[in-house]
Each structure stands twice: as C-alpha cells, then as structure tokens.
C-alpha cells in the first residue's frame, strides 16, 4: 500500500509519528456537516483502518468550533434527492439515505485504530452523533455540547440515542435529548461524556496528542485487539465476550509483538513494533 494519504474537500488528513489527524475543515461554516463531509469522514477512516503507518487517530475541528452539526442546506435539499412519484419509494429512499449517514459515522467504530475526539467550541447535533462513535472524547474548557435535533422538530437518527446512554447513563441521555440544553466542558466531564477537560484549545490538542502518542507506542496488534474486544463486549453478554476473547488470543497472542515486549522489558528499553 502507498504511504501517500488521500486529500478531501471538507477535511484534512495527515499522519505524523504514527498518529493520523483528521480535522474537519469548513471553518467559515463552523464545520457544518454537509453531504460531502459525511462521505469524506467515512473515506478518511477507511483509509486509516487500512494504513499500517497509522496506529491511532485524532479527530478535531478547524476554526472556532468543532462542528455546528448537520448543514441545514443539506437538510433542505434532501427532498429533491429522494423525490419519487410513488410515496412508498420516496420513503424507502429516505430510509436508505439515513442508513447511509449512519454508516458514515460507524466508520469510526469499524476503524481498527483507536479514535480520540478533541472538541473545542460548539459540538452540536450531528457532532454528538460523531463523537460518541470515538473511543475517547476530550474537550477544552470553552466547549459546549447540545443534542439539538429536538429543536428542529426531528428525532436524532444517526447514533446519539443509541450510543450516548451507554456513555452517560439513560436518565441523563434522556434529559439532554428531550431538552437540547447546553452542557459545558465541566459538566461533560462530570457526566462522563469526556475523559478530561483542558484549559485551552491549544492545551487540548497538545494533551490529546500526548495520549495518542502513548497509544501509538504500544503493540499495534494488541491495541487493535483491545478495540475489537471492547466493541464486542459492549454489544454482547459477558459470556460471549469471554469466549470471543479466548478465541482472539488463541489466534493472535503468540505474536512477534509479545516477544518484543518481553525482551524490551527484560532489557529495560522501549519496545519497537512493526506497523
């Protein structure tokens, strides 16, 4: 595979020191998520999943905000995309469109590499759907979050209502979904939406990159296995998870990474792993 990474219209992608950085890049529109951005997000994380040199990913936003959510012009144009003289076929087309948008964000979960979301400024509507697909979330003190869909007369439909209760609990998720009220960085940390709050956006980027670097220094094969096991355990019983874990390690445990880790530990040096 070529080490050259693709370019996109609505975001930037770079890889340095095994850390892939995906930055939403429509700052003049507060990184509003138009249709091109949805598709670019999926393509970017498909590339990161397949690229050996990328061991961990950071997702952030350019400009004053992480994202203001779905682009309202995109919402207004949906009717033309799905219109059919048969009402049933129009509804089927809308369902297929929603499923495709869901799939674009699920690409973060499907990506074998851990994804760290770094949120500054506003994270609204579709932005919540996006970050709850990440492995971990961090924010700066100026960040604020809102499940805004209820205020435009719709049900959030691309992941927030399914994933957020598992992060912050059912009662709090319901409160935020019913009211659309703002949650600031401090409360986001209190309820478990984010792992840590940094004083400034600059400190956020530096701090998240430090965490990403720590992950990138670990066994890539083991990190990918941990993500697989955690994702599986979330959606299955403990017994199913244990069984899958045993099967996974039966296949993956006896690796060069295991030997290198043990040798490096004995020699008191940093291990070096193949991508």
Secondary structure, DSSP 8 states (H G I E B T S, - for coil): --S-----SSEEEEEETTEEEEEE--GGGTT-B-HHHHHHHHHHHHHHHH-TT--EEEEEESTT-SB--B-HHHHHHHHHHH--SSHHHHHHHHHHHHHHHHHHHHHHHHSSSEEEEEE-SEEETHHHHHHTTSSEEEEETT-EEE-GGGGGT----SSHHHHHHHHH-HHHHHHHHHH---EEHHHHHHHTS-SEEESSHHHHHHHHHHHHHHHHTS-HHHHHHHHHHHHHHHTS-HHHHHHHHHHHHHHHSSSHHHHHHHHHHHHTS------
